[in-house]
Amino acid sequence: MTINSPVWSVKYKPKTLSEICGREQIKFQLKEYISKKNFPHLLLTGYHGVGKTTIGKCFAKEFLGGSYEFNLKTLFADVPISKEEREQAGIRSTFSTGMIGSRAGKKRYIHPFLDIKVKPFIQIRVLGEAPFKILVVKNFEALGQFQQGFRRLMETYGSNCRMILITSKISTIIDPIISRCQILFIPPVEFKNYSDFIKGVSKKEDININEPALKILYKYSEGHINKAINILQLSAMLSTNINSEVLYEVINSTKDKKIKELLKLILKSDFSAIRAQLRAIRREFNYSAQEVYKKLLDEIFILPLSKSIKIQYINHIAEADFKSIDGLDPDIQLSNLVSKLCLLFEKI
């Protein structure tokens, strides 16, 4: 989408570090790296949806300048590897039969993400006048035990490619990775910066939002700019003068609609549709797995179900929430949860 996109969150998405709302200390440090034309591997951490990826990408583009298209790549560690990519990785992970020693012809397991997606980019030398390439890895914690393999790649190709690793679960990152990175904690936007930004968007869109509504929006969006802009755009469809009443009407009508639709699909045990709806919810509202668990829990109490069924429902959510704390793939945990709920509701 272009700058003329009707979606405000796209239209007002920052293109440079200067356009990032607030976080002045972080921006100052990153601009220092740009002026020195050098920086260590970075580990960006902070709450889900706080803007870590946007900050990382803006920094990388400014650092690389005009050559960023050739020297910048963004990967998602939690995106499933395709069958073709797994097969390709399987071929590459076999030692040659002509090799001398006990390993000849034997198998070794290399994570397809590292072998197929990471290595081909970091092995190719930098193009243009940039000092090195930049690889941005989002949801880095999803690599789990294979972080050790990534650490070896950092050591081998660090002079050719710098890594910007992004995670909301720093406790799941292994010490060897942490020791090789400069850690930057991305804090939520402070209310003053948030207020100025939202007022700026409102002025450009010819709408008004009063101070009480701004505070409600800040609290509900938890300082997440994208989430706030989406709500602001929906509110503008009802009125050009946005007050607390307009805002509450929009929040109450949108925040649980998708979750209710998801719950209906669970009751029908339509698993493929459930998976699609889950992905849509997380993509559209930037929900973490924990937020989905909480909203499903809130909705279940409205349904006319027996106490026994509700207790089983809560136990399944609690189990999924506990496992997600251990840093396991949230998409897998959510899929596992809804599959259990489907089986549970089939018994009703």
Buried (B, 14 or more C-beta within 10 A) or exposed (E): EEEEEEEBBBBBBBBEBEEBBBBEEBBEBBBEBBEEEEBEBBBBBBBBBBBBBBBBBBBBBBBBEEBBEBBBBBBBBBEEBEEEBEEBBBEEBEBEEEEEEEEEEEEEEBBBBBBBBBBEBBEBEBEEEBBBBBBBBBBBBBBBEBBEBBBEBBEEBBEBBBBBBBBBBBEBBBEBBEEBBEEBEBBBBBBEBBBEBBBEBBEEBEBBBBEEBBBBBBEBBBBBBBBBBBBBBBBBEBBBEBBBEBBBBBBEEBEBEBBEBBBEBBBEBBBEBBBEBBEEBBEEBBBBBBBBBBBBBEBBEEEEBEEEBBEBBBEBBEBBBEBBEEBBBBBBBBBBBBBBBBEBBEEE
